């Protein structure tokens, strides 16, 4: 993995910390300004964002990238909420959940060899701990032996396909397209909302914030207007934007389910989600 990948992960963590400190409304609003889509979200223009000089296609790209980043801020766990003694032990142990999540996503694009997985794992999760990695591979994948000149390799178990998020920071652009296409074919289940460390619990507020739902409603409103009158509607949204929007709504519902079970976010998540859904 390149240095840029590692620093990108740290950038997302910095945004998560910032969101906890300044609040969901401020974070989402600031990101909309930085992406130059605030005027588009407010519905002030039928075409691109006048402030940024972007046309309709450029605005669609910016909206898609903004939604992708927001999903990462809400979804990614670094280190995972379960990381504890194993991640901080004096022996420098590696958290098994983090390694498992990474391996699942590395196998999402298809069969991979042991040597390829070894090269792609970050040094801190490397195959230096080969016994732990091999044990996890045995749980999540099956090995296909070589056939003729074709190399053997590990293939992800089919029952784990729903654990793959096409918005994960573990995936490159090409892998994301493969995962999205697979999910379209399989009619995949709703996303899951993984546990948050207590210090990051305020991140859940992003899912029910006015700023986020103003953005989501703008996407849905634009989509409906363009579908009804494509010739007269300058603005439009792509399939990727709609997938990102439905994924974010699914995350909000999944988090509300988790909150209803153990009140981890105060016990009112479903009420806050219902209020946003009923808002015009």
C-alpha positions as CSV (number, residue, x, y, z in Angstrom):
1,X,0.0,0.0,0.0
2,X,1.2,3.4,-0.9
3,X,2.0,6.2,1.6
4,X,-1.0,8.2,0.0
5,X,-3.3,5.3,1.0
6,X,-2.1,5.4,4.6
7,X,-2.4,9.2,4.8
8,X,-5.9,9.1,3.2
9,X,-7.0,6.8,6.1
10,X,-5.6,9.3,8.6
11,X,-7.4,12.2,6.8
12,X,-10.7,10.4,7.2
13,X,-10.0,9.7,10.9
14,X,-9.2,13.5,11.2
15,X,-12.6,14.3,9.7
16,X,-14.2,11.9,12.2
17,X,-12.5,13.5,15.1
18,X,-13.5,16.9,13.7
19,X,-17.1,15.9,13.3
20,X,-17.2,14.8,16.9
21,X,-15.8,18.1,18.1
22,X,-17.7,20.6,15.9
23,X,-20.9,18.6,15.4
24,X,-22.7,17.0,12.5
25,X,-24.3,20.1,11.0
26,X,-21.1,22.1,10.9
27,X,-19.1,19.2,9.4
28,X,-21.6,18.4,6.6
29,X,-22.2,22.1,5.9
30,X,-18.4,22.8,5.7
31,X,-17.9,19.8,3.4
32,X,-20.7,21.0,1.1
33,X,-19.0,24.4,0.9
34,X,-15.5,22.9,0.2
35,X,-16.9,20.6,-2.5
36,X,-18.7,23.7,-4.0
37,X,-22.2,22.2,-4.1
38,X,-23.9,24.3,-1.5
39,X,-25.9,26.3,-4.1
40,X,-26.9,23.1,-5.9
41,X,-28.1,21.6,-2.6
42,X,-30.2,24.7,-1.8
43,X,-31.8,24.4,-5.2
44,X,-30.9,27.9,-6.1
45,X,-29.8,26.9,-9.6
46,X,-31.2,24.4,-12.1
47,X,-27.8,23.7,-13.6
48,X,-24.4,23.5,-12.0
49,X,-23.1,25.3,-8.9
50,X,-22.6,29.0,-10.0
51,X,-20.2,29.7,-7.2
52,X,-17.7,27.0,-8.4
53,X,-18.3,27.5,-12.1
54,X,-19.1,23.8,-12.5
55,X,-21.5,22.6,-15.1
56,X,-24.0,19.8,-14.6
57,X,-21.6,16.9,-15.2
58,X,-18.9,18.4,-13.0
59,X,-21.5,19.0,-10.3
60,X,-22.7,15.4,-10.5
61,X,-19.1,14.2,-10.0
62,X,-18.7,16.5,-7.0
63,X,-21.9,15.4,-5.4
64,X,-21.0,11.7,-5.8
65,X,-17.5,12.3,-4.3
66,X,-19.1,14.2,-1.4
67,X,-21.5,11.4,-0.6
68,X,-18.8,8.9,-0.9
69,X,-16.6,10.8,1.6
70,X,-19.6,11.2,4.0
71,X,-20.3,7.5,3.9
72,X,-16.6,6.8,4.7
73,X,-16.7,9.2,7.7
74,X,-19.8,7.5,9.1
75,X,-18.8,3.9,8.2
76,X,-15.1,3.4,8.6
77,X,-13.6,2.2,11.9
78,X,-9.9,2.8,12.5
79,X,-9.1,1.1,14.8
80,X,-12.2,-1.0,15.0
81,X,-14.5,-0.6,18.0
82,X,-13.5,-4.1,19.1
83,X,-9.8,-3.3,19.1
84,X,-8.6,-3.7,22.6
85,X,-6.0,-5.8,24.3
86,X,-5.0,-7.5,21.1
87,X,-4.3,-4.2,19.4
88,X,-2.4,-2.6,22.3
89,X,-0.7,-5.5,23.8
90,X,3.0,-5.4,24.6
91,X,3.6,-8.0,22.0
92,X,2.3,-5.6,19.3
93,X,-0.7,-7.8,18.5
94,X,-2.9,-7.1,15.6
95,X,-6.7,-6.7,15.9
96,X,-8.3,-9.7,14.3
97,X,-11.5,-7.8,13.3
98,X,-9.5,-5.2,11.4
99,X,-7.5,-7.8,9.6
100,X,-10.7,-9.8,8.7
101,X,-12.4,-6.7,7.3
102,X,-9.4,-5.9,5.2
103,X,-9.1,-9.4,3.8
104,X,-12.8,-9.6,3.0
105,X,-12.5,-6.5,0.9
106,X,-9.3,-7.6,-0.7
107,X,-11.0,-10.8,-1.9
108,X,-14.1,-8.9,-3.0
109,X,-12.8,-8.4,-6.6
110,X,-12.2,-12.1,-7.1
111,X,-9.6,-14.9,-6.5
112,X,-6.3,-13.8,-4.9
113,X,-3.1,-15.6,-4.3
114,X,-1.4,-15.9,-1.0
115,X,1.5,-13.9,-2.2
116,X,-0.7,-11.1,-3.5
117,X,-2.5,-10.8,-0.2
118,X,0.8,-10.7,1.5
119,X,2.1,-7.8,-0.6
120,X,-1.1,-5.8,-0.2
121,X,-1.5,-5.9,3.5
122,X,-0.2,-2.9,5.4
123,X,3.0,-3.6,7.3
124,X,1.3,-3.4,10.7
125,X,-1.2,-6.1,9.5
126,X,1.4,-8.0,7.5
127,X,1.8,-11.7,7.1
128,X,4.5,-11.6,9.8
129,X,1.6,-12.8,11.9
130,X,1.1,-15.6,9.4
131,X,-0.7,-17.9,11.8
132,X,-3.4,-15.3,12.5
133,X,-3.8,-14.4,8.9
134,X,-4.0,-18.0,7.8
135,X,-6.6,-18.7,10.4
136,X,-8.7,-15.8,9.2
137,X,-8.3,-16.8,5.6
138,X,-9.5,-20.3,6.5
139,X,-12.7,-18.8,8.0
140,X,-13.6,-16.3,5.2
141,X,-12.3,-18.0,2.1
142,X,-11.9,-21.3,0.3
143,X,-8.8,-22.3,-1.6
144,X,-9.1,-23.2,-5.3
145,X,-6.1,-25.4,-6.4
146,X,-4.3,-24.5,-9.6
147,X,-5.7,-25.9,-12.8
148,X,-3.3,-26.2,-15.7
149,X,-1.4,-23.0,-16.1
150,X,-3.9,-21.1,-13.9
151,X,-2.7,-20.2,-10.4
152,X,-4.5,-21.4,-7.4
153,X,-5.9,-18.8,-5.0
154,X,-8.4,-17.9,-2.2
155,X,-12.0,-17.1,-3.0
156,X,-14.3,-15.3,-0.6
157,X,-17.2,-17.4,0.8
158,X,-20.5,-16.5,-0.7
159,X,-22.2,-16.0,2.6
160,X,-19.8,-13.1,3.3
161,X,-20.6,-11.1,0.2
162,X,-23.0,-8.8,2.0
163,X,-20.2,-7.7,4.4
164,X,-18.5,-5.9,1.5
165,X,-19.2,-2.2,1.2
166,X,-18.6,-0.6,-2.2
167,X,-17.7,2.6,-0.4
168,X,-15.0,1.1,1.8
169,X,-11.6,2.9,1.9
170,X,-10.0,-0.5,1.3
171,X,-11.2,-0.6,-2.3
172,X,-9.8,1.1,-5.3
173,X,-12.0,2.6,-8.0
174,X,-11.9,-0.5,-10.1
175,X,-12.7,-2.8,-7.2
176,X,-15.6,-0.6,-6.2
177,X,-17.2,-0.9,-9.7
178,X,-16.9,-4.7,-9.5
179,X,-18.6,-4.8,-6.0
180,X,-21.4,-2.4,-7.1
181,X,-22.2,-4.5,-10.2
182,X,-22.2,-7.7,-8.0
183,X,-24.6,-6.1,-5.5
184,X,-26.9,-5.0,-8.3
185,X,-27.1,-8.5,-9.6
186,X,-27.6,-10.1,-6.2
187,X,-30.1,-7.6,-4.7
188,X,-27.9,-7.3,-1.7
189,X,-29.2,-6.7,1.8
190,X,-29.2,-3.3,3.5
191,X,-25.8,-2.1,4.9
192,X,-24.9,-2.8,8.5
193,X,-23.8,-0.1,10.9
194,X,-20.7,-1.3,12.7
195,X,-20.2,-0.5,16.4
196,X,-18.5,2.8,17.2
197,X,-16.0,3.5,20.0
198,X,-17.7,5.6,22.7
199,X,-15.5,8.6,21.8
200,X,-16.8,8.4,18.2
201,X,-20.5,8.0,19.1
202,X,-21.3,11.6,18.0
203,X,-20.7,10.5,14.4
204,X,-24.1,8.8,14.4
205,X,-25.7,12.3,14.5
206,X,-24.5,12.9,10.9
207,X,-27.1,10.3,9.8
208,X,-30.0,12.4,11.2
209,X,-28.6,15.9,10.6
210,X,-30.5,18.6,8.8
211,X,-27.5,19.3,6.6
212,X,-27.3,15.7,5.4
213,X,-31.0,15.2,4.7
214,X,-31.1,18.5,2.8
215,X,-28.5,17.0,0.6
216,X,-30.3,13.7,0.2
217,X,-33.6,15.4,-0.5
218,X,-31.9,17.6,-3.2
219,X,-30.6,14.4,-4.9
220,X,-34.1,12.7,-4.8
221,X,-35.8,15.9,-5.9
222,X,-33.4,16.4,-8.8
223,X,-33.7,12.8,-9.9
224,X,-37.5,13.0,-10.0
225,X,-37.5,16.3,-11.9
226,X,-35.1,15.0,-14.5
227,X,-37.0,11.7,-14.9
228,X,-40.2,13.6,-15.4
229,X,-38.8,16.1,-17.9
230,X,-35.3,15.3,-19.0
231,X,-35.3,17.8,-21.8
232,X,-36.2,20.8,-19.6
233,X,-34.3,19.8,-16.5
234,X,-30.6,21.0,-16.6
235,X,-29.5,19.3,-13.4
236,X,-29.3,15.5,-13.2
237,X,-27.9,12.8,-10.9
238,X,-26.1,9.7,-11.8
239,X,-26.8,6.1,-10.8
240,X,-23.8,6.3,-8.5
241,X,-25.3,9.3,-6.7
242,X,-28.6,7.4,-6.2
243,X,-26.8,4.3,-5.0
244,X,-24.8,6.5,-2.5
245,X,-28.1,8.2,-1.3
246,X,-29.9,4.9,-0.7
247,X,-26.8,3.5,1.0
248,X,-26.7,6.4,3.4
249,X,-30.4,6.1,4.1
250,X,-29.8,2.3,4.7
251,X,-27.0,3.2,7.2
252,X,-29.4,5.6,9.0
253,X,-32.0,2.8,9.4
254,X,-29.4,0.3,10.5
255,X,-28.0,2.6,13.1
256,X,-31.5,3.3,14.3
257,X,-32.1,-0.4,14.7
258,X,-28.9,-0.8,16.7
259,X,-30.0,2.2,18.9
260,X,-33.4,0.6,19.5
261,X,-31.7,-2.5,20.7
262,X,-29.3,-1.0,23.2
263,X,-29.9,2.8,23.3
264,X,-26.3,3.3,22.2
265,X,-27.2,6.7,20.7
266,X,-29.8,7.8,23.2
267,X,-32.7,5.7,22.2
268,X,-34.3,8.3,19.9
269,X,-32.6,7.5,16.6
270,X,-35.8,6.1,14.9
271,X,-37.7,9.2,16.0
272,X,-35.1,11.5,14.5
273,X,-35.0,9.4,11.3
274,X,-38.8,9.5,11.0
275,X,-38.7,13.3,11.5
276,X,-36.3,13.7,8.6
277,X,-38.2,11.4,6.3
278,X,-41.4,13.3,6.9
279,X,-39.8,16.7,6.4
280,X,-40.7,18.3,3.0
